[in-house]
Every structure is written in structure tokens, then in C-alpha cells.
Amino acid sequence: MNVQEFLQHIENAPPGPVTLFCPDKAPRAREATYEPLLAERAIERVVAQYLDPNAKDMAYSAYFADETEPGEIVSEAETLPFLSERRIVVVRRAERYIAESACKPLLKYIGNPCEFALLLLVADSIDKRCKFYRACDAAGGVVSCPQLQDGEVKLWIREEVKLRDKKIESAAVDALFDRAGKRLGDVNNAIQVVCNFVGARTDIRGEDVEIACADVAEEQIWTLTDAIAASDTHAAVRALRDLLDMGMSEFQIMGSVNWMLKTAHAIAVKSPGLSRVKNYVVRKTTPLAHKLGPERIRRAFSLCMDTEILLRSTHVDRALALELLVVKLAAPTKTRHREAAGR
């Protein structure tokens, strides 16, 4: 079952003694996706619904699979709860159990679990061919937690805002989605920032998101990106100097430029991984991808590498070296030169 079905099920009955929360691949998707916040919210619901808060210290345990021997986890799950009907044991990073050698005692337990215990396992990745997954599946306890689709994320945003006793207009929902992307942890953080920004006001508008989620250094990086895409060398150099004046190191700026070019290349070649890039980032970087194209972006990477070597291995004026790089990146393409000559 998926995590939404799981949440509906536990409203009426407790989950089985073993539950594995893990990624899943949609029918036509290239790869499995995983939304950790959905798994964590589901665990919170189980704990809140089936464990007395007064007994939590004696009947709840949480482990990391890569830090704890499986035998210790089994021993905890087999220990009768004190002053509680159930014992809940949560194990995160359970992808470690993909290797059979890492989970033999656990496999035996999953095959014959204790009725009073709820063993909740969380795996950020999974191989459905491994014995660990097959054992959990045989126990009827696999819960898939794939990333939500775009429309589902926007609905989730509305529901989260409503829980904070606020209303949000459609433009603000779109702006939040563009800024934060599809990972609910990032979206949740952005919602919290915006709600703190509007304070006691109960409505959230698009401009609230733009202001609350703006990072000054990030906005200046986009100013630099826009200037390079527009072949405006003066504006590009000015944006670079502003970044230096803000205290960003030359190496931080180089990292941002490389990231900017990497994203532009993904757009230019229509990389399958582009679906994981935030809409806002794609929209801001697309003009640069259109200006340079795949071949010039590859040459731009070489320029960046040469500049990086200069910064690290010589006594060159670092600010000047960056200015030269930015001027070269912002230089008009031949097509633009021909268009200008035609006018």
C-alpha cells in the first residue's frame, strides 16, 4: 500500500507488527522516488494513536541501522512493554539491511514478530530483490512513500497552511512550489518562513512568498546569471563585485558559477535528471541555456576550470581573474553579433 492508504488504514486499526517505509517507482517513471517527510509523518501518527504519551519513555525506542546491531533491535522488540499495550521500535537508515549479512537476526524476527510490538523500518533506498524487502513484503508491511506529483504538492501546501490557521492564494502556492520544489521538507521549511513573515495576518499573498523566501546572496547570483544570459558585461561585472562586497569568497562564487552552468547544460541537452530541479531554478537558468547551447557551455566549463587553477595555484589577483571569466561568459554569441550588425 502507499502511505496515504496506510494513514487511512491506521485510523481504524493498528498497523501490522512489521512496517517498512521505502521508495517506490511510478508505473511509467524512470526511477523510484522517495519522500522522507511522508514516512516521518506516518510514524508520528502511529506513535500518537497507539502509544500512551505517559508510557513513551518505557515503550518507545528509535535506532539507526548503521549504528546498532540488529540483535539489539530484535531484543528490544521482544521485550514486553511496561505499563503499555504496545512497544514501538523505529529503525531509520534501514537500507543497510539490503545486504543479507547485515540483518540475519532481523530476518528471523520479521518472519515471526511479536504481536505486542510495532517495528517501523525506514529505508531511503531499497532493492526489491533482497531478502530484507521480500521478508517485509511477506509480512504485509511494505508502505511506499514516493514523491508527490506537482498537483499533490500544491494541495499539500494548502493543507499545511490551513493547519496554521491561514489562507493562501493560488499565486502564493505557485510561488512556494517554484521556490521550494517538490521535496516536502524544503516546502515545509518555506511555509514556516512565510508564515513567520506574515505574522498575525491570516492571508498569504504571492508577494509575501517572494519577499520572505528571498536570499540576498542568492538573488545576486540570479542577477549575475541574468546579466550573462543577456550578454550585458557591465551588469555582470557589477553583480560579481556586489557578491564580493557581500563577503562571498572567490571560491564560493566559482562554485555558484559552475552550478549555474551545470544546470544550464542539463536544460540545453534536456537531461532526464532535470525533473528533479526546482521549477524556479529552471525558469531562471533557461535564458542562459538558450544563449550558450551545449557546445558553448562545455567550453565555459573549460574556462571555469582554467580560472579555478589560477585561483588555487598562482598569486593572481583573484577578483580580477573572476572579472575576466565573467566578461568571457557574458560576451555576445556570434549570432547576437550578426543580429546587431543587421540592425
ABEGO torsion letter per residue (X at the ends): XBAAAAAAAAAABBBBABBBBBBBBBAABABBBBBAAAAAAAAAAAAAAABBAAAAAAABBBBBAAABBAAAAAAAAABBBBGBABBBBBBBGAAAAABAAAAAAAAAAAABBBAABBBBBBBABBBAABAAAAAAAAAGABBBBBBBBAAAAAAAAAAAAAAAGBBBBAAAAAAAAAAAEABAAAAAAAAAAAAAAAEABABBBAAAAAAAABBAAAAAAAAAAAAAAAGBAAAAAAAAAAAAAAGBBAAAAAAAAAAAAAAAAAAAAGBAAAAABBAAAAAAAAAAAAAAEAAAAAAAAAAAAAAAAAAAABABBAAAAAAAAAAAAABBBAAAAAAAAAX
